[in-house]
Amino acid sequence: YNRLLGARPVDYRGRRSATVKAFGEAWTFSKYPRQMRVEVAADTAEVLARDDNGLPALLLNRVGEGKVIAALPLVEDAVAEVAEDRALRSRWAKWYSAVLQL
């Protein structure tokens, strides 16, 4: 976990919605693995985005010749919440496109 993500957990927080500013947009997340937000301390990872409480939300870690990009909130759950709304669903394509450019 630590080697792959380049960060280690230092605290666990209660689940609540958080807004993350990334890729020129504000993204709201309400779901997290195990129903809690994990606060991490970056060791080798670069923190690409933080939530509105200052907690790291998007990490990039270089491993060997590759990169590991980790979103700590459950991005796919946020997409699923708006899947029926074409405009909102299309907005999430910007997230995935930006991640692929990293």
C-alpha positions as CSV (number, residue, x, y, z in Angstrom):
1,Y,0.0,0.0,0.0
2,N,2.6,2.5,1.1
3,R,5.1,1.6,-1.7
4,L,2.4,1.6,-4.4
5,L,0.6,4.8,-3.3
6,G,3.7,6.6,-1.9
7,A,1.7,7.6,1.1
8,R,0.8,6.2,4.5
9,P,-2.4,6.5,6.5
10,V,-2.1,8.7,9.6
11,D,-5.7,9.1,10.6
12,Y,-9.2,8.0,9.8
13,R,-12.1,10.5,9.6
14,G,-15.8,10.1,9.5
15,R,-17.5,10.0,6.2
16,R,-18.9,13.3,4.9
17,S,-19.1,15.0,1.6
18,A,-16.0,16.9,0.5
19,T,-15.2,19.1,-2.5
20,V,-12.0,18.6,-4.4
21,K,-10.6,21.2,-6.8
22,A,-8.8,19.5,-9.6
23,F,-8.5,19.8,-13.4
24,G,-10.0,23.3,-13.3
25,E,-13.3,22.1,-11.7
26,A,-14.8,21.5,-8.3
27,W,-15.8,17.9,-7.7
28,T,-18.0,16.7,-4.8
29,F,-17.5,13.3,-3.3
30,S,-19.6,11.6,-0.6
31,K,-18.4,8.0,-0.6
32,Y,-15.2,6.5,0.5
33,P,-13.8,3.0,1.0
34,R,-15.0,1.4,4.2
35,Q,-17.3,4.4,4.8
36,M,-14.5,6.6,6.1
37,R,-12.0,9.2,4.8
38,V,-8.4,8.3,5.3
39,E,-5.9,11.0,5.9
40,V,-2.5,10.2,4.4
41,A,0.9,11.6,4.6
42,A,2.7,11.7,1.3
43,D,6.1,10.1,1.3
44,T,7.1,9.7,-2.3
45,A,3.7,10.7,-3.8
46,E,2.9,14.1,-5.1
47,V,-0.4,15.4,-3.8
48,L,-2.3,16.6,-6.9
49,A,-5.4,17.8,-5.1
50,R,-6.8,18.2,-1.6
51,D,-10.3,18.4,-0.4
52,D,-11.9,21.4,1.2
53,N,-10.5,20.3,4.6
54,G,-7.0,20.2,3.3
55,L,-6.8,16.4,3.2
56,P,-5.0,14.8,0.2
57,A,-7.6,13.5,-2.3
58,L,-5.6,12.7,-5.4
59,L,-2.1,11.3,-5.4
60,L,0.5,10.6,-8.1
61,N,3.4,8.2,-7.3
62,R,6.1,7.2,-9.7
63,V,6.9,3.5,-9.4
64,G,9.7,2.2,-11.6
65,E,9.0,3.5,-15.1
66,G,5.2,3.9,-14.4
67,K,2.9,6.0,-12.4
68,V,0.2,5.2,-9.9
69,I,-2.6,7.7,-9.7
70,A,-4.9,7.2,-6.7
71,A,-8.1,9.0,-5.9
72,L,-8.9,8.5,-2.2
73,P,-12.7,9.1,-2.5
74,L,-14.7,6.6,-4.6
75,V,-14.8,8.4,-8.0
76,E,-16.9,5.8,-9.7
77,D,-19.6,6.1,-7.0
78,A,-19.8,9.8,-7.7
79,V,-20.2,9.1,-11.4
80,A,-22.9,6.5,-10.7
81,E,-24.9,9.0,-8.6
82,V,-25.4,11.2,-11.7
83,A,-25.4,8.5,-14.4
84,E,-28.9,9.2,-15.5
85,D,-28.2,12.9,-16.2
86,R,-26.4,13.2,-19.5
87,A,-24.9,16.6,-18.8
88,L,-23.5,15.7,-15.4
89,R,-22.3,12.3,-16.7
90,S,-20.4,14.0,-19.5
91,R,-18.8,16.3,-17.0
92,W,-17.1,13.4,-15.4
93,A,-15.5,12.5,-18.8
94,K,-13.3,15.6,-18.1
95,W,-12.1,14.0,-14.9
96,Y,-11.0,10.8,-16.6
97,S,-9.5,12.6,-19.6
98,A,-7.4,14.8,-17.3
99,V,-6.2,11.7,-15.3
100,L,-5.1,10.1,-18.5
101,Q,-3.0,13.1,-19.3
102,L,-1.0,12.9,-16.1
